[in-house]
């Protein structure tokens, strides 16, 4: 019988912004602890929020073995690693003061706009340890700023977003980024129907959804994926590599380097598609064993649940070219907000775009009318894939921007 403990501690200061001012501040400090017991191919789980008696909780987990929940895998063992990612703010008081000053500057600079939504400062501690010598710990602090902007004269509920997720803060840079967006929104631009160079931001558009769906190990293993039976085949552009990644080199956000089963990948990533060749779907231990697939370390689940297959971030490898190099002296359509799109089962893609700008690499020249984008998954990451930039529009936002030629039509 093997005992295991998974702990998640969350501290957060959440600032609610209404009408460009601080409306309320919420703080939380919650510790959740899950206890697991493994025996004879079964798993028992019990969980608690807050303080607890460890002997009592282990007893509850052992008692849960009677439920007969299968876990035909060996728990991870003999692995120790700890990482800490610090943020520019150590406490919520200074963070709140800084946000109040920033909002004051936004109100002065852009009186024709209203800013709403939340700005959060959070710290998450993840720890996983067991009787087999597993001891993994991750502590990550980050800022999540996603202010929604609305022009006062606009009939829309929202017109754009000024946001980023990361560990660094620079008020001047944040205000500069807001200026670029608001100034661009105030100007009008136009585009002809046809094929255009489009810049897609993974937080503003659902263009990655099909990859998450079709690379799911269970869907692949049961034959329901459009990629079923195609491992080893070249399906996409030579320049296209897709990682399942929690590496800080790939992501705008920091993530724990281990999954809920304690799996850790080399360089904290796994190439699911490499130079256009389909290598593997993402899997947890159980799915990999059941369908004879490679194990990629994609287990998730709540603190008090049995680990289960859950997607980790899918990230496109950067192309060793900057935004300017990918634009190559041209303008492009920068998609800031696109909602309501979808893929068909065979991979055709269409999405309406509510907010887009004509972009020259340094500024948003003007706001474009509402658009419709169409393509399909094989063209998007195949012949029409232009690359993913090494830089971003703002130094605060490390989100990689992806360039794709797509059919564009005005709505």
URDAPE-V535539 format. One record per residue. N is the residue number from 0. RES is the residue in three letters. OMEGA is omega in degrees with one decimal (NA if undefined). Layout:
n->N res->RES omega->OMEGA
n->N res->RES omega->OMEGA
This chain:
n->0 res->UNK omega->-176.7
n->1 res->UNK omega->177.4
n->2 res->UNK omega->-179.8
n->3 res->UNK omega->179.9
n->4 res->UNK omega->178.0
n->5 res->UNK omega->-176.6
n->6 res->UNK omega->175.3
n->7 res->UNK omega->177.8
n->8 res->UNK omega->-178.0
n->9 res->UNK omega->172.0
n->10 res->UNK omega->-175.5
n->11 res->UNK omega->166.6
n->12 res->UNK omega->-176.7
n->13 res->UNK omega->-179.1
n->14 res->UNK omega->178.8
n->15 res->UNK omega->-177.2
n->16 res->UNK omega->178.2
n->17 res->UNK omega->-179.9
n->18 res->UNK omega->174.3
n->19 res->UNK omega->179.4
n->20 res->UNK omega->178.6
n->21 res->UNK omega->-178.8
n->22 res->UNK omega->179.3
n->23 res->UNK omega->178.6
n->24 res->UNK omega->179.3
n->25 res->UNK omega->178.5
n->26 res->UNK omega->175.3
n->27 res->UNK omega->177.8
n->28 res->UNK omega->-171.8
n->29 res->UNK omega->173.9
n->30 res->UNK omega->177.8
n->31 res->UNK omega->-176.6
n->32 res->UNK omega->177.1
n->33 res->UNK omega->178.0
n->34 res->UNK omega->179.5
n->35 res->UNK omega->174.5
n->36 res->UNK omega->179.2
n->37 res->UNK omega->177.3
n->38 res->UNK omega->173.4
n->39 res->UNK omega->177.3
n->40 res->UNK omega->178.6
n->41 res->UNK omega->177.4
n->42 res->UNK omega->173.4
n->43 res->UNK omega->-174.8
n->44 res->UNK omega->172.5
n->45 res->UNK omega->-177.2
n->46 res->UNK omega->-179.3
n->47 res->UNK omega->174.4
n->48 res->UNK omega->179.7
n->49 res->UNK omega->-176.9
n->50 res->UNK omega->-176.7
n->51 res->UNK omega->170.5
n->52 res->UNK omega->-172.3
n->53 res->UNK omega->179.2
n->54 res->UNK omega->179.4
n->55 res->UNK omega->-177.9
n->56 res->UNK omega->175.9
n->57 res->UNK omega->177.4
n->58 res->UNK omega->177.9
n->59 res->UNK omega->178.6
n->60 res->UNK omega->177.8
n->61 res->UNK omega->179.6
n->62 res->UNK omega->-179.3
n->63 res->UNK omega->175.4
n->64 res->UNK omega->-179.4
n->65 res->UNK omega->177.7
n->66 res->UNK omega->175.8
n->67 res->UNK omega->179.8
n->68 res->UNK omega->-177.7
n->69 res->UNK omega->169.7
n->70 res->UNK omega->-172.2
n->71 res->UNK omega->-176.0
n->72 res->UNK omega->176.7
n->73 res->UNK omega->174.0
n->74 res->UNK omega->178.0
n->75 res->UNK omega->178.9
n->76 res->UNK omega->175.0
n->77 res->UNK omega->-179.4
n->78 res->UNK omega->178.7
n->79 res->UNK omega->177.1
n->80 res->UNK omega->177.2
n->81 res->UNK omega->179.1
n->82 res->UNK omega->176.7
n->83 res->UNK omega->176.6
n->84 res->UNK omega->-176.3
n->85 res->UNK omega->-177.9
n->86 res->UNK omega->179.5
n->87 res->UNK omega->177.8
n->88 res->UNK omega->179.9
n->89 res->UNK omega->179.4
n->90 res->UNK omega->-175.5
n->91 res->UNK omega->-177.6
n->92 res->UNK omega->179.3
n->93 res->UNK omega->177.9
n->94 res->UNK omega->179.7
n->95 res->UNK omega->178.7
n->96 res->UNK omega->-179.6
n->97 res->UNK omega->180.0
n->98 res->UNK omega->177.6
n->99 res->UNK omega->177.5
n->100 res->UNK omega->-179.9
n->101 res->UNK omega->178.8
n->102 res->UNK omega->176.6
n->103 res->UNK omega->177.9
n->104 res->UNK omega->178.5
n->105 res->UNK omega->179.3
n->106 res->UNK omega->179.5
n->107 res->UNK omega->-174.9
n->108 res->UNK omega->-173.4
n->109 res->UNK omega->-178.7
n->110 res->UNK omega->-180.0
n->111 res->UNK omega->-178.3
n->112 res->UNK omega->173.8
n->113 res->UNK omega->179.5
n->114 res->UNK omega->-179.5
n->115 res->UNK omega->173.5
n->116 res->UNK omega->-171.7
n->117 res->UNK omega->170.9
n->118 res->UNK omega->-172.4
n->119 res->UNK omega->167.4
n->120 res->UNK omega->-175.1
n->121 res->UNK omega->173.5
n->122 res->UNK omega->177.7
n->123 res->UNK omega->173.8
n->124 res->UNK omega->174.5
n->125 res->UNK omega->176.7
n->126 res->UNK omega->178.8
n->127 res->UNK omega->-177.9
n->128 res->UNK omega->178.3
n->129 res->UNK omega->-176.4
n->130 res->UNK omega->-176.2
n->131 res->UNK omega->178.8
n->132 res->UNK omega->175.3
n->133 res->UNK omega->178.8
n->134 res->UNK omega->-177.4
n->135 res->UNK omega->-179.2
n->136 res->UNK omega->179.2
n->137 res->UNK omega->176.4
n->138 res->UNK omega->-174.5
n->139 res->UNK omega->173.4
n->140 res->UNK omega->-177.2
n->141 res->UNK omega->173.2
n->142 res->UNK omega->175.8
n->143 res->UNK omega->179.9
n->144 res->UNK omega->-179.9
n->145 res->UNK omega->179.5
n->146 res->UNK omega->174.9
n->147 res->UNK omega->-179.1
n->148 res->UNK omega->177.9
n->149 res->UNK omega->174.0
n->150 res->UNK omega->-173.6
n->151 res->UNK omega->-178.2
n->152 res->UNK omega->-175.9
n->153 res->UNK omega->176.3
n->154 res->UNK omega->-176.6
n->155 res->UNK omega->174.9
n->156 res->UNK omega->174.8
n->157 res->UNK omega->-177.0
n->158 res->UNK omega->-179.6
n->159 res->UNK omega->-178.4
n->160 res->UNK omega->172.3
n->161 res->UNK omega->-173.1
n->162 res->UNK omega->173.1
n->163 res->UNK omega->172.5
n->164 res->UNK omega->-178.9
n->165 res->UNK omega->-175.6
n->166 res->UNK omega->-176.0
n->167 res->UNK omega->176.9
n->168 res->UNK omega->176.8
n->169 res->UNK omega->-175.5
n->170 res->UNK omega->-179.1
n->171 res->UNK omega->179.6
n->172 res->UNK omega->178.5
n->173 res->UNK omega->178.9
n->174 res->UNK omega->177.1
n->175 res->UNK omega->179.2
n->176 res->UNK omega->176.9
n->177 res->UNK omega->179.1
n->178 res->UNK omega->179.7
n->179 res->UNK omega->-177.6
n->180 res->UNK omega->-176.8
n->181 res->UNK omega->178.8
n->182 res->UNK omega->177.5
n->183 res->UNK omega->-178.9
n->184 res->UNK omega->-177.6
n->185 res->UNK omega->178.5
n->186 res->UNK omega->178.6
n->187 res->UNK omega->175.0
n->188 res->UNK omega->-178.5
n->189 res->UNK omega->179.9
n->190 res->UNK omega->178.1
n->191 res->UNK omega->173.4
n->192 res->UNK omega->179.2
n->193 res->UNK omega->178.9
n->194 res->UNK omega->-178.2
n->195 res->UNK omega->172.8
n->196 res->UNK omega->-175.4
n->197 res->UNK omega->177.5
n->198 res->UNK omega->-176.6
n->199 res->UNK omega->177.8
n->200 res->UNK omega->-174.2
n->201 res->UNK omega->177.9
n->202 res->UNK omega->-177.4
n->203 res->UNK omega->-173.7
n->204 res->UNK omega->-175.6
n->205 res->UNK omega->-173.2
n->206 res->UNK omega->178.8
n->207 res->UNK omega->-171.8
n->208 res->UNK omega->-176.5
n->209 res->UNK omega->178.3
n->210 res->UNK omega->177.1
n->211 res->UNK omega->-176.3
n->212 res->UNK omega->-171.9
n->213 res->UNK omega->178.1
n->214 res->UNK omega->176.6
n->215 res->UNK omega->-173.5
n->216 res->UNK omega->-179.5
n->217 res->UNK omega->177.9
n->218 res->UNK omega->178.4
n->219 res->UNK omega->-176.4
n->220 res->UNK omega->179.5
n->221 res->UNK omega->176.0
n->222 res->UNK omega->-177.4
n->223 res->UNK omega->-178.3
n->224 res->UNK omega->175.5
n->225 res->UNK omega->178.0
n->226 res->UNK omega->-177.3
n->227 res->UNK omega->179.7
n->228 res->UNK omega->-174.2
n->229 res->UNK omega->177.6
n->230 res->UNK omega->-178.5
n->231 res->UNK omega->179.9
n->232 res->UNK omega->176.5
n->233 res->UNK omega->-174.5
n->234 res->UNK omega->-171.8
n->235 res->UNK omega->-178.4
n->236 res->UNK omega->174.1
n->237 res->UNK omega->-177.2
n->238 res->UNK omega->-174.5
n->239 res->UNK omega->173.4
n->240 res->UNK omega->-178.4
n->241 res->UNK omega->178.2
n->242 res->UNK omega->154.8
n->243 res->UNK omega->-167.3
n->244 res->UNK omega->166.9
n->245 res->UNK omega->179.5
n->246 res->UNK omega->178.1
n->247 res->UNK omega->177.1
n->248 res->UNK omega->-174.4
n->249 res->UNK omega->-167.5
n->250 res->UNK omega->173.1
n->251 res->UNK omega->179.1
n->252 res->UNK omega->173.3
n->253 res->UNK omega->179.4
n->254 res->UNK omega->172.5
n->255 res->UNK omega->-175.0
n->256 res->UNK omega->-179.7
n->257 res->UNK omega->176.2
n->258 res->UNK omega->-173.9
n->259 res->UNK omega->172.1
n->260 res->UNK omega->179.5
n->261 res->UNK omega->178.6
n->262 res->UNK omega->178.9
n->263 res->UNK omega->-180.0
n->264 res->UNK omega->174.0
n->265 res->UNK omega->-176.4
n->266 res->UNK omega->175.5
n->267 res->UNK omega->177.7
n->268 res->UNK omega->175.0
n->269 res->UNK omega->-178.5
n->270 res->UNK omega->176.4
n->271 res->UNK omega->173.6
n->272 res->UNK omega->-174.8
n->273 res->UNK omega->-177.8
n->274 res->UNK omega->177.3
n->275 res->UNK omega->-177.4
n->276 res->UNK omega->179.0
n->277 res->UNK omega->-176.3
n->278 res->UNK omega->-174.6
n->279 res->UNK omega->165.5
n->280 res->UNK omega->176.6
n->281 res->UNK omega->-172.2
n->282 res->UNK omega->163.6
n->283 res->UNK omega->-176.2
n->284 res->UNK omega->-174.9
n->285 res->UNK omega->-179.5
n->286 res->UNK omega->179.0
n->287 res->UNK omega->-179.0
n->288 res->UNK omega->-175.4
n->289 res->UNK omega->-174.1
n->290 res->UNK omega->176.8
n->291 res->UNK omega->179.4
n->292 res->UNK omega->174.2
n->293 res->UNK omega->179.7
n->294 res->UNK omega->-176.5
n->295 res->UNK omega->177.1
n->296 res->UNK omega->-177.7
n->297 res->UNK omega->176.0
n->298 res->UNK omega->176.8
n->299 res->UNK omega->179.8
n->300 res->UNK omega->178.8
n->301 res->UNK omega->-177.9
n->302 res->UNK omega->-176.2
n->303 res->UNK omega->179.8
n->304 res->UNK omega->174.2
n->305 res->UNK omega->177.1
n->306 res->UNK omega->-177.6
n->307 res->UNK omega->-177.8
n->308 res->UNK omega->-177.9
n->309 res->UNK omega->-174.6
n->310 res->UNK omega->167.4
n->311 res->UNK omega->-178.7
n->312 res->UNK omega->172.6
n->313 res->UNK omega->-171.6
n->314 res->UNK omega->177.4
n->315 res->UNK omega->178.1
n->316 res->UNK omega->178.4
n->317 res->UNK omega->-168.1
n->318 res->UNK omega->-178.4
n->319 res->UNK omega->174.6
n->320 res->UNK omega->178.0
n->321 res->UNK omega->175.1
n->322 res->UNK omega->-178.4
n->323 res->UNK omega->-179.4
n->324 res->UNK omega->178.4
n->325 res->UNK omega->175.5
n->326 res->UNK omega->176.8
n->327 res->UNK omega->176.6
n->328 res->UNK omega->-178.7
n->329 res->UNK omega->170.0
n->330 res->UNK omega->179.5
n->331 res->UNK omega->176.1
n->332 res->UNK omega->178.8
n->333 res->UNK omega->-179.2
n->334 res->UNK omega->178.9
n->335 res->UNK omega->-176.0
n->336 res->UNK omega->178.5
n->337 res->UNK omega->-177.8
n->338 res->UNK omega->177.5
n->339 res->UNK omega->-179.6
n->340 res->UNK omega->180.0
n->341 res->UNK omega->172.8
n->342 res->UNK omega->170.1
n->343 res->UNK omega->180.0
n->344 res->UNK omega->-178.9
n->345 res->UNK omega->173.4
n->346 res->UNK omega->175.0
n->347 res->UNK omega->-173.4
n->348 res->UNK omega->172.7
n->349 res->UNK omega->176.6
n->350 res->UNK omega->168.6
n->351 res->UNK omega->179.3
n->352 res->UNK omega->-178.6
n->353 res->UNK omega->-179.2
n->354 res->UNK omega->177.6
n->355 res->UNK omega->-178.9
n->356 res->UNK omega->167.0
n->357 res->UNK omega->-168.2
n->358 res->UNK omega->-178.5
n->359 res->UNK omega->179.9
n->360 res->UNK omega->179.5
n->361 res->UNK omega->-176.8
n->362 res->UNK omega->171.5
n->363 res->UNK omega->-175.9
n->364 res->UNK omega->179.8
n->365 res->UNK omega->180.0
n->366 res->UNK omega->-179.7
n->367 res->UNK omega->173.7
n->368 res->UNK omega->178.1
n->369 res->UNK omega->-171.6
n->370 res->UNK omega->169.7
n->371 res->UNK omega->179.5
n->372 res->UNK omega->176.4
n->373 res->UNK omega->176.8
n->374 res->UNK omega->169.7
n->375 res->UNK omega->-169.7
n->376 res->UNK omega->-177.8
n->377 res->UNK omega->176.2
n->378 res->UNK omega->-177.4
n->379 res->UNK omega->-178.7
n->380 res->UNK omega->177.6
n->381 res->UNK omega->-174.0
n->382 res->UNK omega->-177.2
n->383 res->UNK omega->178.4
n->384 res->UNK omega->-176.1
n->385 res->UNK omega->179.2
n->386 res->UNK omega->177.4
n->387 res->UNK omega->-169.3
n->388 res->UNK omega->176.4
n->389 res->UNK omega->179.7
n->390 res->UNK omega->177.6
n->391 res->UNK omega->-176.7
n->392 res->UNK omega->-179.7
n->393 res->UNK omega->177.8
n->394 res->UNK omega->177.9
n->395 res->UNK omega->-174.2
n->396 res->UNK omega->-178.2
n->397 res->UNK omega->-178.7
n->398 res->UNK omega->177.6
n->399 res->UNK omega->179.4
n->400 res->UNK omega->-175.9
n->401 res->UNK omega->-177.6
n->402 res->UNK omega->-178.5
n->403 res->UNK omega->169.7
n->404 res->UNK omega->-177.1
n->405 res->UNK omega->174.7
n->406 res->UNK omega->-175.9
n->407 res->UNK omega->176.6
n->408 res->UNK omega->176.1
n->409 res->UNK omega->179.5
n->410 res->UNK omega->NA
